[in-house]
Amino acid sequence: MYCSQCGSPIQDGMHFCSGCGAPLQVAGGISQQPPPGQAARASRRPGRGQDPYQDQIKQLKLQIKQLKLNLKQITTKMGNTRSQFYETAAFVPRGFLRHGYKEIEDLRLLGPQQQKQQLQQQVMQLEQQLLGLQQAQMQWKGQQG
C-alpha cells in the first residue's frame, strides 16, 4: 500500500505517512499503487525517522517573525505621527481649527491602521497553521516512538 499524497510505501497500522506526514486514516489516504509521478517525488522526501513537519514549521515561524517585524515598523510610524500631532496641537487654536487638525491626523493614521489590522490577521492565520502543524508533528512523533 502507498500514501495517496506522496506515493511513499506505508505499513499496516500507520496513522500518518512517514514520507509527507499526511493522515492515512482518512478516506482516500491510502492507495494500492503509487499515484503516477508521485513515486519519484517520494524518494526525495524524508525517510522513516525524519520529521516531515520540521521544514514547514521553520518556514511558518520565519514568516510570522517577518510579519511581526512589519507590525512593529507600522506601530512605530503611527506612534511618530501621533507624537508629532501632540507636539504641534498645542499651538493650534482651540475650537473648529483644532478639530480639523485632529481629523487630518486621523486620516494620516487610517492607512497604517488598516495595514496593521491586515498584518495582525495574517499573523493569527499563520499561528493557527503553525499550531496545527505542531499538533500533527506531535502525533507523528507519537507514531514513530
N, C-alpha and C positions, 0 to 999 in steps of 0.2 A: 504494500500500500504506500501511497505517496501523498504529500501535502499538496492540496489543490492550489495553494498560493505560489509556492516556490519550486515544487517538484522534488523536494527532499524526501528520501525514504524515511518512513516512520515505523515505530514498533508498536505492537498492541499495548493498549493501556495508557499511551501518552495522551496528555490533555493539550499540550502545546507543541508546535513544530520546533525541533531543535535547530532548524536552519533559519527560520524567519520569525519564530515566536507566534505564528498565527494560531488561534484557537482551533483545535481539531474536533471538539465535541459539538460544533455547530453543524447544521445541515450543509452538506457540500464541502466540508472541511477536509475530507479525505477522498482521494480518487484511487481507482485500481491501477491506473497507469499515470506516469508523469505527464502533465499537460505539455503539448508541443512547444518547444522552445524554452520551457521552464527548467528542464534538467540541466542545461548548460549554465543557467544563472545560479542554480542551486549549488554548483561546485564552487562558486565564488563567495558564497555566504558562509558565516561562521559555522564551524562544525560542532559536534556534540561537546558540551562543556564550555563553549564560548558564549558569552552573553549577547543575544541578538538585540537587546534593547539599549545597550551601552552607548552606541553612536547616536541613536535618536535622542536619548536623554541629554547627552552632551550638547547636541545641536540646539535643542529646545532651551537649555539653560543659557547658552550664548545669545540666542535671540531675545530671551527675557532680559538679560543684562543690558543688551543694546537698547531695547525699548525703555528700560528704566533710566538709562543714561539720557536718552532723548527727553524723557519726562522731567528729569532734573534740570536740563537746559531750558525747557519751556517754563518751568516753575521759576527759575532764576530770572528769566526775561520778564515774566509777569511781575515778579517782586520789584524789579528795577523800574518798571512802568508805574507801579503803584507808589514807589518811593519818590519818583520824580513828581507825580501828581501832588503828594502831600507836602513836598518841599515848596512847590510853586503855588499851591492852592491858597496858602496864607496871604499871598499878595493879590489875589483876585477878590474884588469887592463882593460883599455878601449879596444874596438875592438871585435874580434871574441869571446874571452873568456867571456866578459860581455854579449854579445848577447846570447851565450849558457846558461849563468846563468839565463837570463831573460826567456828563453824558459823553463827551469826547473821550475821556479816559475809559469809560465803559466800552465804547466802540473799539478803542485800541486793544482792549483785552478780549474782545469777542472771538476773534480768530484763534489766538493762542489757547483760549479756554476750550474751544471746540476740538483743537488738536490734542489737547491734554486729555479730554474725555475719550477720544478715539484711541489714543495710546493706552489709556487705562483699561479700556475694553479689550484691546489686543493682548495686553499683559494677562488679564484674567483668563482669556480663552487659552492662551499658551500654557498658563499654570494649570488649567484643568486638563489639558492634553498631557502635560508632564506628570500630573498626579496619576492619570490613567495608565501611562507607560510604566511608572514606578510600581503601581499595583500589579500590572501584568508581569513585570520583571520579578517581583516577589513570588508570584505564583509559579513562574517558570523556574526560579531558583529552588522552590519547594519541590518541584517535579524532578529536578536534577539530583537533589541530595537525598 
